[in-house]
Amino acid sequence: MKRGQGTFEYVLLLGGVLLIVVLAIVVLQQTAQQGFQGAGQQQCTARLLTDISCRNAQGNFNSCGVVTASTYQGCQFQAGTFTTAAPTGCTNTIDAATQRYCGRAPIGP
């Protein structure tokens, strides 16, 4: 009666180890995805901060600057940046389908 007991215990032990490994992989995968999203957002912010269209002659951020919307497709900035609504003091107009104002300077990485 006890001949298969050792084998069954090894199978249970192996199943427990496998369960722990699967849980660890799931947790690490979620953590990595969050890290990649943060890195992508920092890259978008850095691109907007250094875009020549968003700088005035003195090198300061120009909220009335106009950039091509497709350049920043998929980028999510804080409210007020990269917008179709003209920031205060802007006199130029844009094509809302293809262009965006630089808006308020995004917070750097």
DSSP file (Angstrom, degrees, kcal/mol; ACC not computed):
  #  RESIDUE AA STRUCTURE BP1 BP2  ACC     N-H-->O    O-->H-N    N-H-->O    O-->H-N    TCO  KAPPA ALPHA  PHI   PSI    X-CA   Y-CA   Z-CA
    1    1 A M              0   0    0      0, 0.0     3,-0.4     0, 0.0     4,-0.1   0.000 360.0 360.0 360.0 -30.2    0.0    0.0    0.0
    2    2 A K    >>  +     0   0    0      1,-0.2     3,-0.7     2,-0.1     4,-0.5   0.381 360.0  95.8 -94.4   5.5    2.8    2.4    0.7
    3    3 A R  T 34 S+     0   0    0      1,-0.2     4,-0.4     2,-0.1     3,-0.3   0.875  89.8  39.8 -65.0 -38.3    4.8    1.9   -2.5
    4    4 A G  T 3> S+     0   0    0     -3,-0.4     4,-2.3     1,-0.2    -1,-0.2   0.467  91.8  89.9 -89.9  -2.2    3.3    4.9   -4.4
    5    5 A Q  H <> S+     0   0    0     -3,-0.7     4,-2.1     1,-0.2    -1,-0.2   0.912  86.3  49.0 -63.5 -43.4    3.3    7.2   -1.4
    6    6 A G  H  X S+     0   0    0     -4,-0.5     4,-1.9    -3,-0.3    -1,-0.2   0.907 111.9  48.9 -63.0 -43.2    6.8    8.6   -2.1
    7    7 A T  H  > S+     0   0    0     -4,-0.4     4,-2.1     1,-0.2    -1,-0.2   0.911 110.7  50.6 -63.9 -42.4    6.1    9.2   -5.8
    8    8 A F  H  X S+     0   0    0     -4,-2.3     4,-2.3     1,-0.2    -1,-0.2   0.884 108.4  52.4 -63.5 -39.2    2.8   11.0   -4.9
    9    9 A E  H  X S+     0   0    0     -4,-2.1     4,-2.3     2,-0.2    -1,-0.2   0.886 109.0  50.1 -65.0 -38.2    4.6   13.2   -2.4
   10   10 A Y  H  X S+     0   0    0     -4,-1.9     4,-2.7     2,-0.2    -2,-0.2   0.887 109.3  51.5 -65.9 -38.7    7.2   14.2   -5.0
   11   11 A V  H  X S+     0   0    0     -4,-2.1     4,-2.4     2,-0.2    -2,-0.2   0.915 111.2  47.6 -64.4 -43.0    4.4   15.1   -7.5
   12   12 A L  H  X S+     0   0    0     -4,-2.3     4,-2.2     2,-0.2    -2,-0.2   0.907 112.6  49.0 -63.3 -42.2    2.7   17.3   -4.8
   13   13 A L  H  X S+     0   0    0     -4,-2.3     4,-2.2     2,-0.2    -2,-0.2   0.922 111.8  48.6 -63.1 -45.2    6.0   19.0   -4.1
   14   14 A L  H  X S+     0   0    0     -4,-2.7     4,-2.5     1,-0.2    -2,-0.2   0.894 110.3  51.9 -62.6 -40.9    6.7   19.6   -7.8
   15   15 A G  H  X S+     0   0    0     -4,-2.4     4,-2.2     2,-0.2    -1,-0.2   0.891 109.2  50.2 -62.5 -40.5    3.2   21.0   -8.2
   16   16 A G  H  X S+     0   0    0     -4,-2.2     4,-2.0     2,-0.2    -2,-0.2   0.909 111.5  47.5 -64.4 -43.1    3.7   23.4   -5.3
   17   17 A V  H  X S+     0   0    0     -4,-2.2     4,-2.3     1,-0.2    -2,-0.2   0.911 111.5  51.1 -64.4 -42.2    7.1   24.6   -6.7
   18   18 A L  H  X S+     0   0    0     -4,-2.5     4,-2.4     1,-0.2    -2,-0.2   0.894 108.4  52.0 -62.3 -40.8    5.5   25.0  -10.2
   19   19 A L  H  X S+     0   0    0     -4,-2.2     4,-2.2     1,-0.2    -1,-0.2   0.910 110.0  48.7 -62.1 -43.3    2.6   27.1   -8.6
   20   20 A I  H  X S+     0   0    0     -4,-2.0     4,-2.2     2,-0.2    -2,-0.2   0.900 110.9  50.6 -64.3 -41.0    5.1   29.4   -6.9
   21   21 A V  H  X S+     0   0    0     -4,-2.3     4,-2.2     2,-0.2    -2,-0.2   0.916 110.2  49.3 -64.2 -43.4    7.1   29.8  -10.1
   22   22 A V  H  X S+     0   0    0     -4,-2.4     4,-2.1     1,-0.2    -2,-0.2   0.918 111.4  49.2 -63.3 -43.6    3.9   30.7  -12.1
   23   23 A L  H  X S+     0   0    0     -4,-2.2     4,-2.2     1,-0.2    -1,-0.2   0.900 110.5  51.0 -62.7 -40.8    2.9   33.3   -9.5
   24   24 A A  H  X S+     0   0    0     -4,-2.2     4,-2.5     1,-0.2    -1,-0.2   0.900 109.2  50.8 -63.5 -41.0    6.3   34.9   -9.5
   25   25 A I  H  X S+     0   0    0     -4,-2.2     4,-2.3     2,-0.2    -2,-0.2   0.912 110.0  49.8 -63.7 -42.6    6.3   35.2  -13.3
   26   26 A V  H  X S+     0   0    0     -4,-2.1     4,-2.1     2,-0.2    -2,-0.2   0.924 112.5  46.8 -62.5 -45.5    2.9   36.9  -13.2
   27   27 A V  H  X S+     0   0    0     -4,-2.2     4,-2.1     1,-0.2    -2,-0.2   0.922 113.7  47.7 -64.0 -44.4    4.0   39.4  -10.6
   28   28 A L  H  X S+     0   0    0     -4,-2.5     4,-2.4     1,-0.2    -1,-0.2   0.873 109.8  53.4 -65.1 -37.2    7.2   40.2  -12.4
   29   29 A Q  H  X S+     0   0    0     -4,-2.3     4,-2.2     2,-0.2    -1,-0.2   0.917 109.6  47.6 -64.7 -43.3    5.4   40.6  -15.7
   30   30 A Q  H  X S+     0   0    0     -4,-2.1     4,-1.9     1,-0.2    -2,-0.2   0.901 112.2  49.9 -64.5 -40.5    3.0   43.1  -14.2
   31   31 A T  H  X S+     0   0    0     -4,-2.1     4,-1.9     1,-0.2    -2,-0.2   0.903 110.3  50.1 -63.9 -42.0    5.9   45.0  -12.6
   32   32 A A  H  X S+     0   0    0     -4,-2.4     4,-2.3     1,-0.2    -2,-0.2   0.894 108.2  52.9 -65.3 -40.1    7.8   45.1  -15.9
   33   33 A Q  H  X S+     0   0    0     -4,-2.2     4,-2.1     1,-0.2    -1,-0.2   0.902 108.6  49.9 -62.6 -40.8    4.8   46.4  -17.8
   34   34 A Q  H  X S+     0   0    0     -4,-1.9     4,-2.0     1,-0.2    -1,-0.2   0.891 110.8  50.3 -64.3 -38.8    4.3   49.3  -15.3
   35   35 A G  H  X S+     0   0    0     -4,-1.9     4,-2.0     1,-0.2    -2,-0.2   0.893 109.5  50.1 -65.8 -40.3    8.0   50.1  -15.7
   36   36 A F  H  X S+     0   0    0     -4,-2.3     4,-2.3     2,-0.2    -2,-0.2   0.880 109.0  52.0 -66.5 -38.2    7.8   50.2  -19.5
   37   37 A Q  H  X S+     0   0    0     -4,-2.1     4,-2.1     2,-0.2    -1,-0.2   0.915 110.1  49.0 -64.4 -41.9    4.8   52.5  -19.4
   38   38 A G  H  X S+     0   0    0     -4,-2.0     4,-2.0     1,-0.2    -2,-0.2   0.890 111.1  49.8 -63.4 -39.8    6.6   54.9  -17.1
   39   39 A A  H  X S+     0   0    0     -4,-2.0     4,-2.0     2,-0.2    -2,-0.2   0.894 109.4  51.6 -66.8 -39.9    9.6   54.9  -19.4
   40   40 A G  H  X S+     0   0    0     -4,-2.3     4,-2.1     1,-0.2    -2,-0.2   0.895 109.3  50.2 -63.2 -40.5    7.5   55.6  -22.4
   41   41 A Q  H  X S+     0   0    0     -4,-2.1     4,-2.4     1,-0.2    -1,-0.2   0.897 109.7  50.5 -65.5 -40.5    5.8   58.5  -20.7
   42   42 A Q  H  X S+     0   0    0     -4,-2.0     4,-2.5     1,-0.2    -1,-0.2   0.876 109.2  52.0 -64.7 -36.9    9.2   60.0  -19.8
   43   43 A Q  H  X S+     0   0    0     -4,-2.0     4,-2.2     2,-0.2    -2,-0.2   0.914 109.8  48.5 -66.1 -42.1   10.4   59.6  -23.4
   44   44 A C  H  X S+     0   0    0     -4,-2.1     4,-2.2     2,-0.2    -2,-0.2   0.926 112.6  48.6 -61.9 -44.9    7.3   61.5  -24.6
   45   45 A T  H  X S+     0   0    0     -4,-2.4     4,-2.6     1,-0.2    -2,-0.2   0.916 110.8  50.2 -62.4 -44.0    7.9   64.2  -22.1
   46   46 A A  H  X S+     0   0    0     -4,-2.5     4,-1.5     1,-0.2    -1,-0.2   0.891 109.7  51.3 -62.6 -39.6   11.5   64.5  -23.0
   47   47 A R  H  X S+     0   0    0     -4,-2.2     4,-0.7     2,-0.2    -1,-0.2   0.921 112.4  45.5 -63.5 -43.6   10.6   64.8  -26.7
   48   48 A L  H >< S+     0   0    0     -4,-2.2     3,-0.7     1,-0.2    -2,-0.2   0.903 111.1  52.9 -67.5 -40.3    8.1   67.6  -26.1
   49   49 A L  H 3< S+     0   0    0     -4,-2.6    -1,-0.2     1,-0.2    -2,-0.2   0.807 116.6  39.0 -64.9 -28.9   10.5   69.5  -23.8
   50   50 A T  H 3< S+     0   0    0     -4,-1.5     2,-0.3    -5,-0.2    -1,-0.2   0.422  82.7 123.8-102.9   1.1   13.2   69.4  -26.4
   51   51 A D    X<  -     0   0    0     -3,-0.7     3,-1.7    -4,-0.7     4,-0.1  -0.469  60.2-140.6 -64.7 125.9   11.0   70.0  -29.5
   52   52 A I  G >  S+     0   0    0      1,-0.3     3,-1.3    -2,-0.3    -1,-0.2   0.795 100.3  61.3 -59.9 -30.3   12.3   73.1  -31.3
   53   53 A S  G 3  S+     0   0    0      1,-0.3    -1,-0.3    12,-0.1    13,-0.3   0.733 100.1  55.7 -69.0 -21.2    8.8   74.3  -32.0
   54   54 A C  G <  S+     0   0    0     -3,-1.7     8,-3.6    -6,-0.2     2,-0.4   0.247  97.0  80.3 -95.7  12.3    8.1   74.4  -28.3
   55   55 A R  B <   -A   61   0A   0     -3,-1.3     6,-0.2     6,-0.3     2,-0.1  -0.938  67.0-145.2-120.1 142.0   11.0   76.8  -27.6
   56   56 A N    >   -     0   0    0      4,-2.4     3,-1.8    -2,-0.4     6,-0.1  -0.310  43.9 -83.9 -91.6-175.6   11.2   80.6  -28.1
   57   57 A A  T 3  S+     0   0    0      1,-0.3    -1,-0.0     2,-0.1    -2,-0.0   0.785 130.5  52.6 -62.0 -27.9   14.2   82.6  -29.2
   58   58 A Q  T 3  S-     0   0    0      2,-0.1    -1,-0.3     3,-0.0     3,-0.1   0.513 119.3-109.6 -85.5  -4.8   15.5   82.7  -25.6
   59   59 A G  S <  S+     0   0    0     -3,-1.8     2,-0.1     1,-0.3    -2,-0.1   0.504  74.4 134.6  90.0   5.0   15.2   78.9  -25.2
   60   60 A N        -     0   0    0      1,-0.1    -4,-2.4    -5,-0.0    -1,-0.3  -0.490  69.1 -85.3 -84.5 158.1   12.3   79.0  -22.8
   61   61 A F  B     -A   55   0A   0     -6,-0.2     2,-0.7    -2,-0.1    -6,-0.3  -0.436  40.6-151.3 -64.7 131.1    9.3   76.8  -23.2
   62   62 A N    >   -     0   0    0     -8,-3.6     3,-1.7    -2,-0.2    40,-0.3  -0.896  11.5-169.9-110.2 103.9    6.8   78.3  -25.7
   63   63 A S  T 3  S+     0   0    0     -2,-0.7    40,-1.9     1,-0.3    39,-0.2   0.707  87.6  58.3 -67.9 -18.3    3.2   77.3  -24.9
   64   64 A C  T 3  S+     0   0    0     38,-0.2    -1,-0.3    37,-0.1    28,-0.1   0.438  81.0 117.9 -89.4   0.3    2.0   78.8  -28.2
   65   65 A G    <   -     0   0    0     -3,-1.7    37,-2.6    38,-0.2     2,-0.5  -0.298  58.7-137.8 -64.3 152.9    4.4   76.6  -30.2
   66   66 A V  E     -B  101   0B   0    -13,-0.3     2,-0.3    35,-0.2    35,-0.2  -0.956  21.4-178.9-120.1 131.3    2.7   74.2  -32.6
   67   67 A V  E     -B  100   0B   0     33,-2.7    33,-2.2    -2,-0.5     2,-0.4  -0.853  38.0 -95.4-123.0 160.5    3.8   70.6  -33.2
   68   68 A T  E >>  -B   99   0B   0     -2,-0.3     3,-1.2    31,-0.2     4,-0.6  -0.635  29.5-142.2 -75.8 126.4    2.5   67.9  -35.5
   69   69 A A  G >4 S+     0   0    0     29,-2.7     3,-1.2    -2,-0.4    30,-0.1   0.848  97.3  61.2 -60.1 -36.9    0.1   65.7  -33.6
   70   70 A S  G >4 S+     0   0    0     28,-0.5     3,-1.0     1,-0.3    -1,-0.3   0.765  93.2  65.7 -65.6 -23.4    1.3   62.5  -35.2
   71   71 A T  G <4 S+     0   0    0     -3,-1.2    -1,-0.3     1,-0.2    -2,-0.2   0.828 111.9  34.0 -64.2 -30.9    4.7   63.0  -33.7
   72   72 A Y  G X< S+     0   0    0     -3,-1.2     3,-2.2    -4,-0.6    -1,-0.2   0.056  82.6 149.3-114.0  23.4    3.2   62.6  -30.2
   73   73 A Q  T <  S+     0   0    0     -3,-1.0     3,-0.1     1,-0.3    -3,-0.1  -0.380  73.5  17.3 -60.5 129.8    0.5   60.0  -31.0
   74   74 A G  T 3  S+     0   0    0      1,-0.3     2,-0.3    -2,-0.1    -1,-0.3   0.280  93.8 127.8  90.8 -10.5    0.0   57.8  -28.0
   75   75 A C    <   -     0   0    0     -3,-2.2     2,-0.6   -31,-0.1    -1,-0.3  -0.627  44.2-158.0 -80.2 136.0    1.7   60.3  -25.6
   76   76 A Q        -     0   0    0     -2,-0.3     2,-0.2    -3,-0.1   -31,-0.1  -0.958  15.0-179.9-115.5 114.3   -0.4   61.2  -22.5
   77   77 A F        -     0   0    0     -2,-0.6     3,-0.1     4,-0.2     4,-0.0  -0.689  36.8 -85.7-107.9 164.6    0.6   64.4  -20.8
   78   78 A Q    >   -     0   0    0     -2,-0.2     3,-1.9     1,-0.2    -1,-0.1  -0.194  68.6 -67.6 -62.6 162.8   -0.8   66.2  -17.8
   79   79 A A  T 3  S+     0   0    0      1,-0.2    -1,-0.2     4,-0.0     3,-0.1  -0.221 122.0  26.3 -54.8 135.3   -3.8   68.4  -18.3
   80   80 A G  T 3  S+     0   0    0      1,-0.3    24,-2.2    -3,-0.1     2,-0.3   0.247  96.8 103.3  97.1 -12.6   -3.0   71.5  -20.3
   81   81 A T  E <  S+C  103   0B   0     -3,-1.9    -1,-0.3    22,-0.3    22,-0.3  -0.792  83.3   9.0-103.1 149.3    0.0   70.2  -22.2
   82   82 A F  E    S+     0   0B   0     20,-1.8     2,-0.3    -2,-0.3    -1,-0.2   0.971  95.0 157.2  51.9  70.8   -0.1   69.2  -25.9
   83   83 A T  E     -C  101   0B   0     18,-1.1    18,-3.5    -3,-0.3    -1,-0.2  -0.815  57.8-139.8-129.6 159.9   -3.6   70.5  -26.5
   84   84 A T  S    S+     0   0    0     -2,-0.3     2,-0.4    16,-0.2    10,-0.2   0.616  84.1  91.3 -90.2 -16.5   -5.9   71.8  -29.2
   85   85 A A  S    S-     0   0    0     16,-0.1    -2,-0.2     1,-0.1    16,-0.1  -0.670  89.0-114.6 -80.8 129.4   -7.1   74.6  -26.9
   86   86 A A        -     0   0    0     -2,-0.4     3,-0.1     1,-0.1   -22,-0.1  -0.458  28.9-127.4 -66.7 123.5   -5.1   77.7  -27.4
   87   87 A P    >   -     0   0    0      0, 0.0     3,-1.9     0, 0.0    -1,-0.1  -0.257  47.3 -69.1 -63.0 160.7   -3.2   78.6  -24.2
   88   88 A T  T 3  S+     0   0    0      1,-0.3     3,-0.1     3,-0.0   -25,-0.1  -0.250 121.4  18.1 -54.7 129.9   -3.6   82.1  -22.8
   89   89 A G  T 3  S+     0   0    0      1,-0.3     2,-0.4    -3,-0.1    -1,-0.3   0.398  86.3 135.5  91.4  -2.4   -2.0   84.7  -25.0
   90   90 A C    <   +     0   0    0     -3,-1.9    -1,-0.3     1,-0.1    -4,-0.1  -0.650  26.1 177.1 -83.1 133.0   -1.8   82.6  -28.2
   91   91 A T        +     0   0    0     -2,-0.4    -1,-0.1    -3,-0.1     2,-0.1   0.612  52.5  89.8-107.8 -17.9   -2.8   84.4  -31.4
   92   92 A N        -     0   0    0    -28,-0.1     2,-0.3     1,-0.0    -2,-0.0  -0.390  66.6-138.9 -77.8 158.9   -2.1   81.8  -34.0
   93   93 A T        -     0   0    0     -2,-0.1     2,-0.3    -7,-0.0    -2,-0.1  -0.826  14.4-155.2-114.9 157.8   -4.6   79.1  -35.0
   94   94 A I        -     0   0    0     -2,-0.3     2,-0.9   -10,-0.2     3,-0.1  -0.857  26.2-110.8-128.3 162.8   -4.1   75.4  -35.6
   95   95 A D    >>  -     0   0    0     -2,-0.3     4,-2.9     1,-0.1     3,-1.4  -0.864  29.0-154.8 -90.7 107.1   -5.6   72.6  -37.6
   96   96 A A  T 34 S+     0   0    0     -2,-0.9    -1,-0.1     1,-0.3   -11,-0.0   0.718  88.2  60.4 -60.5 -22.0   -7.0   70.5  -34.7
   97   97 A A  T 34 S+     0   0    0      1,-0.1    -1,-0.3    -3,-0.1     3,-0.0   0.816 124.5  13.5 -75.2 -29.7   -6.9   67.4  -36.9
   98   98 A T  T <4 S+     0   0    0     -3,-1.4   -29,-2.7   -29,-0.1   -28,-0.5   0.552 119.1  57.1-124.5 -11.6   -3.1   67.5  -37.5
   99   99 A Q  E  <  -B   68   0B   0     -4,-2.9     2,-0.3   -31,-0.3   -31,-0.2  -0.854  50.2-168.6-128.0 159.4   -1.6   70.0  -35.0
  100  100 A R  E     -B   67   0B   0    -33,-2.2   -33,-2.7    -2,-0.3   -16,-0.2  -0.986  26.4-117.2-139.7 149.3   -1.4   70.6  -31.3
  101  101 A Y  E     -BC  66  83B   0    -18,-3.5   -18,-1.1    -2,-0.3   -35,-0.2  -0.569  26.1-124.8 -76.4 151.1   -0.2   73.5  -29.2
  102  102 A C  E     -     0   0B   0    -37,-2.6   -20,-1.8   -40,-0.3   -38,-0.2   0.834  49.2-177.4 -65.4 -30.4    2.8   72.8  -27.0
  103  103 A G  E     - C   0  81B   0    -40,-1.9   -22,-0.3   -38,-0.3   -38,-0.2  -0.256  44.9  -6.0  69.9-155.3    0.6   74.0  -24.0
  104  104 A R  S    S-     0   0    0    -24,-2.2   -22,-0.2     1,-0.1   -42,-0.1  -0.495  89.9 -94.1 -73.6 143.1    2.0   74.2  -20.5
  105  105 A A        -     0   0    0     -2,-0.2    -1,-0.1   -44,-0.1    -2,-0.1  -0.354  43.8-122.6 -59.8 129.1    5.5   72.7  -20.1
  106  106 A P        -     0   0    0      0, 0.0     2,-0.4     0, 0.0    -1,-0.1  -0.339  31.0 -96.3 -69.4 156.1    5.3   69.1  -19.0
  107  107 A I        -     0   0    0      1,-0.1   -29,-0.1     2,-0.1   -62,-0.1  -0.617  47.1-122.2 -73.7 126.0    7.0   68.0  -15.8
  108  108 A G              0   0    0     -2,-0.4    -1,-0.1     1,-0.1   -66,-0.1  -0.149 360.0 360.0 -67.7 163.6   10.4   66.6  -16.7
  109  109 A P              0   0    0      0, 0.0    -1,-0.1     0, 0.0   -67,-0.1   0.473 360.0 360.0 -67.5 360.0   11.5   63.1  -15.9
